[in-house]
């Protein structure tokens, strides 16, 4: 007898066929809109997620072709899916979420220590999946997901920098090199998120506090209140490497600071978070004509990772916005939605890289960013 999952899979296969047929009829231009535009924010998010799920492979537990799409992007797509279910109360994709974790937690051949539960070859990859497991725990109450997150926190911390930089998390595990922003930010957010999931915890709060003290004193936050990519060693010290101020590096730290504020009530965390958020909005490089723009957009240098970054920024900007009186970033977030929905969407609710338009190629990274933005305003 066919199961519910059988019908769900069949539905997706049919949807893919329809999308392929429509692709011959619908021009990918800024003026191409859904035949019946969604009337509510929730419908917009649901439509975007349904389109994202056409890339989901229930056999592999990943979004897209394993040989083409970076592994962490499936962790990010999982996070976006869980955030949507958290905001809406829907559990439509819970089977897929559980399936993804069940398959992807198994030891993969390229993981250096031969252990499972997302202990990969770079600390940032581990961090994305660990955060999704924290969210799974909050949605299901199933302790196995919190256990995975704890294992991943310990794994990331085991690759801390005891050398010249005097703290922080190293990015590349096989070579034990590069003290960068994203690994440190993800570790901070993971540690404090675990703390906020365990009543009475002190250990993970201590870990998060230690990490934040390192990060704020490391120099990675520059004089413009933006986070550069990482640190470089020079003259027996570590300094800001003046690397690109990717939007996701501005976003993940907002999440960590917001969770620190929830844990401690110390408003200084909010003040720092707001200074970073305001710097992004004021930056002529990152916000052009009021619309969030990745630095690689203008010269066409975005790789397969970059199109995911803006969605990560708005995910955590929304979380910061949610703890503030008067919701000061709501208008900015809404402006992103209006522009993206009208100028960067095709006839089947797939979204591209340029939220200000015009629509170009769509992929898992651009679509996940769209889902995160549309979820951020719910």
N, C-alpha and C positions, 0 to 999 in steps of 0.2 A: 504494500500500500504506500502511495507517495506520502512523504512527510512534509511538515510545514517548511522545513529547510529546502526540500526539493522544489516546492512552489516558489520560494524566494529566489532560488538560483535560476529557475526557469524565467521568472519575471525579469531578472537582471539581464539574462541572455537576450530576451526579446527587446528589452530597452536598448541594449547595445546595437542590435540590428536596426532599430528605428533611428537611432542617432546617426548611424552610418548612412542610411538613406537620406535623412534630413541634411546631412553635410553636403550633398550634391545640390540641394535646393536653397540652402541658406548661406548667404555671403557673410564671411566673418568681418563685419564692419561695425563702427561705433553705432550705427543706426539700426543694427539688427537686434530686435528685442524679442522676448518671448511672446508668442501669439496672444497669450492672456497673461499680462503682467501680474505677478503676485500682489495681493492687496495688503499683506501684512508683513512685518519683519520676520515673523516666525515662518511664514510660507516661503519667503525668499531664502532663508537659511535651510529649510527642508528641501527645497528644490536643488540648491547648490550641493547639499550633502548627497542627495540621491544621484546626482551626476558624478560626484566623486566616487561613489560606491560602484559605479560601472567599471572602475579600474580594479576593484577588489578581487583577489584570487583566493577563494576559500581553501584551495588545496595547499598553497604556500603560506597563507596567512599574511600576505603582503599586498600592497597596492602596486600594480604595474609589473613590468618585466624585471625580474631579479638582477639580470645582468646589466640593466640600463639605469634603473632608479636606485639611488643611494639608499642603503638600509635604514638610515636614520629617518628618512622621509616617511617611511611607513609608521615609525614611532610617532612622528609628528601628526600624521593623518589619524592615527589612533587617538591621540590627545584631542584633536579637533572634534572627532566623533564623540568622544566621551564628554567634552565640554558642551556640545550640543544637547546630549541627553541629560546632562546635569541641569542646564538652563531650562529645558522644555518639559522635563519629566517623562519624556519618551524613553522607551527601552527597545525601540525598533531594531537597533543594531547591536544589542547586547550579545547576541550569539556570535556575531562577527568579532566583537572585541575579545570575548573569551577565547574564541578560536585562534585569533592572532597571537595572544600571549601564550597559549598552550603550545603552539607550534614554534614560535620564535624564541621561546625561553630555552629550548634544547641547545646544547653546545653546538656551535657552528664551527666549521673546519678552520676558519681564520681567527678564531679567538685564541689569544696567546697562552692562556693558562689552562685551557681544556675544560673549563667549567661552564655551566649554563647560567641561566637567569640574567642574560644580557651583559655579562662581563666581557666586553668586547675589546678591540685593540686601540680604542681611543676613549678617553674619559667622557668626552662630550656625547658620543654615541650612546654610551651606557646611561648618561644622565637623562637623555630624552625619554628612553624607555622606562627608566625608573620613575620619572614623574608621572607617566601614564599609569603605572601600577599604583601610585598613591591615589590617583583619581579613581581607579577601579576599586580600590579599597573603600573610598568614600561613598561610592555608588552601590556597592554590593555588601559591604561589611565582612567580606571574605578575607580572613587573615592571611591566606597564601599570598595575596598581592602586597600586603604590607611587609611580609617577610622578604619578598623579592626586593622591594625598595630598600629595606635595611641592608640586605646583602650588597646591593649596588652602592649604597653609601659607603660601606666599609671598603669595597673594592676601589672606589674613586679615591678615598682618603689614603689608601695604601700607596698611591702614586703622588703623594704630596711632595713638594719641592723642599728638600732639606739642604739645598745648596746655596748658591749665591743670592737667590731672591729671598731666602729665609722664610718661606711659607708659600701657601697657595697650592694649586693642583696642576700637575703637568698634563699636557694634552695628549701627546703621542706615547703610547704605552711601550711598544717594542724598543724605541730609542730613548725613552724617558727624557723627552725634550719638549720645549716650548710651554712656558707658563703664560697661558693666554686667557683672555677675558671670558670666553663662553664656557670653558670648563670650570672656571672658578664660580661663575654666576650660577651655572646649573647645580654645582655642588651646594652652594649656599641655599638655593631655592629648595633643593631636595632635602637637605638637613632640617631646615625650618618647617617644611611641609610635613615631614615625618613627626617632628615635635608637636605640631598642631593637630596631629592625628592621634596622639597618645596622651590621655589625661595624666597629669602629674609628672611627665617626663622632664628631666633636667639634662640628660646626656646630649641629646640632639640639639637642644637650645645652646648648650656650650659649644658644640661643633659649629653651629651656624654663626654664633657670636665671634668665635675665633676666626672664621673665614671672612666675615665682614670686616673685622679689624685689619686683617691683612689687605683685603681688597681696597678699602678706602685709603690706606696709606701707601699703596703700591705705585700710585701714579697713573694707573690705567684710566682714571677719570681725568680728562684734561682740563685746561683752564676755561674752556667753553662749556664745561659740564656735560661733555659727551664722552662716551667710552670708546677708546681706541681698541685695536684688535688684541694687543697683548704687550708683553715685556721683552726687552732685549738686554742681554748681558754685556756690560762694558765697564772696564776699569774696576773689576771686582764688585760691581753693583748692578742692579736691575733698574732700567728706566723704561718709560713709555716708548713703544716702537713707532709711534705716529702712524700706525696702520689704519686701514679704512674704518670709518665709524659705521659699521653695518647696523641696520635698524634692529636686528635681533639682539645685538649686544646692548642696545639701549632698553630693549623690552624685558629680557629675562631678569635684569637687575631690578627693574620695577616690581616684578613679581616677588623677588626675594625680600626687598625692602617692605613691601606691603604685608607679607607674611610675618616679618619681624615685628612690624607695628601691631599686628593682630596678637602676636604672642606676648608682647611686653607693654603695649600701650605707650611706648616712647615716641613722641611726635617728631623727634629729630629724624627718624627714618622716613617719615612722610615728607618732611622738608627737603631731604636729599632726593627722594624719588621725584618730587615735583620739579626740582631744579633740572633734573635730567629730562623729564617729559617736556617741560617748557623749552628746553634747549633744542630738542628735536623739532618741535613745532615752529620755533623761530629760525631754524637753520635753513638758509636758502638752498643748501645742497640736499637736505633730507625732506623738506616740505616745500614744494614748488607750486605756487598759486593755490595754496591751501590744501594740496593733496600730497600725501605721503609718497615719497619717491626713493627707491633704492639707488645707491650711488652708481651701480653698474647699468642702470636703465638707459641713461642718456647716450652712452657710447657702445651699447650693445655687448657688453662684456660679461653679462651674468652667465654663470655656469648652471649646472643642474640644481645647485643648492640655493643660490641667491633668491630665486623667486618665492621661496618659502619664508623669507625673513620678515617681510612686512606683516604677514599674518601673525607671527609670533609677537611682534611689537604691540599690535592692537589687542591681542589676547591679554597681555599683562597691563597695558594701559587701562583697559576696561576694569581689571581687578583693582587697580589703584583708584580709578574713578569711583568704584563702588563703595569705598570706605570714606570718601570725602563728602562733606556737606555741599549741597547745591550741585553736585556732579559736574565739576568744571570742564571736563573733557567730553561731555556728551555731544556738544555741538560739533566738535572736531570729528568724533567718530561717525556721527550722522552724515557729515559732509563727505566722508570717505565712501560711505554706503551709497549715497545718491549718485556720486560721480561714477563709481565702479559699476553700479547696477545699470546706469544709462549709457555709459560709454565704453565699457570693457566686458560686455557680455554678449554671447551669441544666442541663437534661437532656441538652444536646448540647455540653457543655464550653465554653460561652461564659461569660465572667466580667465582672462589673460594676465599678463604682468603689469601693464600700465593702467593703474586705476583712474588716471586722467584721460585714458584713451590714447590712441586708437587700439582696438583689440588686435592682438597678434596671436601667436601660437599659444595653445593651452596645454597644460600638463598637470601632473599630480601636485607639483609644488605650487603652481599658481592657483589651482582649484582649492587646495587645502588652505591657502591664505584667504581666499574668498570665504570659505566656510567659517574660518576663525573671525573674520571681520563681521560677517552677518550674525554670527553668534554673539559677538561682543556687544551688540546693541540690544540684545534681548533683555 
